[in-house]
Amino acid sequence: MDGDNTVIDLQQVGTRFGSHTVHDGLDLVVKRGEVLGLAGGSGSGKSVLLREMIGLQRPSAGRVCVFGQDIQALGAEEALLLRQRWGVMFQRGGLFSALTVRQNVGLPLREHTNLDDALIDEIAEYKLALTGLPPEAGLKLPGELSGGMLKRAALARAIALDPELLFLDEPTSGLDPASSAGVDELIQRTQALLGPTMVVVTHDLDLLWRVTDRVAVLGEGRVLALDTMDNLSRHEHPIVQAYFIDRRGAQAAPAAA
């Protein structure tokens, strides 16, 4: 595949915890500018694979290349520079409870730039506005936000450095349907405005129908299928078929068509 069009390249990735095998020779390529969903049943290794992509966990075998660099072969300084090219929205937000929301969003800027505090606060407020949060939300502590607002704040921090690549881990988990739909729209708007490549780990079929270009379905230690949601909904593999027999997904499919 054209290297200029490849953002993430996973080659024969194996992941084992003791005698338990999660991934076994898994291959996956994420293309520049696409929104790729990672789906699969519980225990299929979606979140583990995300942690390997961002360097929080080393696979037992294989290579994880991001922007053409093998992240396991990088020194500390090279790894730091690479991490500044992506943002991560963690499943539970991952915001520091003792800092205000604005301070949380500005934290990557304080760590990785020489901007003064006033400008960092201004940029943080702008990022919060991009995610649809009102100005007063930035002055609150994370614990004072609703679940939907917390997801938006977490995304604002993830885009603080204008990353080329975004990782979103279960962005709609724990939300009611209305809040989930708002996050779906937020992801679509972020991609349209900023154009990053996105990797979205989720079990939410509505989200997969609405925002993804392609979806990789994990199972049996590998990628069982990689295609558009429309094609995956008619896939012949029994595990893929079983995954897409879901009432929410069935309702979402016609609306997304």
Steps between C-alpha positions, in 0.01 A plus 500: 500500500610859430695612806382860462142379540570276801480645850500178705638167386465198729699199384451153646421638845480242774383571855512247780433523873650186646333211320217719368534620141315820406653572157667242279665631182268800467549728197330837453562819301335834582488743210566872519186708558262211566286427804568136583287315753635216714216264590462151640363311795622523857851360528579549132779742591372835371629714786818293530571570134442872553747501791756334274441761230573786741797330663349436842546126454750294303368213291653158558587473130479697176541867414293812568592780260345847531586767243754257359686454829523177698396634841676219686834600346483870595709670764336713769539831312377355170203340673408832664504680165286230343242511781452871438355410158204316650229560759315249717149517640496242778189298584443666839627840392835475674481859622680604819235550767688777684536720190226702336379386161683791334822408681460139387458602136798732523725240660644358173582854389681573827697177472599522133509869405655825625175697477414733787218417739260760363528365145468141620179590685369667184578195286343269760182708497495482119537121505220471753280718280577274202359207694183691583567579865404843639777728639397442862566125463872571484496639854342187650671192633452177299286352777250781454426411136234266367612189313444656158682820595790298639536317166511836321762633742710187447483550123595867541816392681571235235497766225696761701814457286311473167602136457515319168368183665227451760430191709154483657441222754129420549393865452129429563527248785279576797296765316126512437386481134461877462849569637643219286348657189659831600842335523446338157434845355800645684734237351367570151545874546853459637600290200346751259666801669845362581532203264693262729527128448285337770502160668179445696472205740134433568226242543236761405358398162318831454833679529663261253224555245508877531867597514730232356640452152609143576475266796739225607321219683732315739460138600695175522814704564493684168304735275208287381367762262588853388243687295224760500214449741264437209710209378573368849129481579477236225829323579500119494733431795282374789677711765459814287138412431429448870662829591273699269174340615417785735182704532673838528715424197203380302321825571803705409570329168210647296568850638864477398425369152 
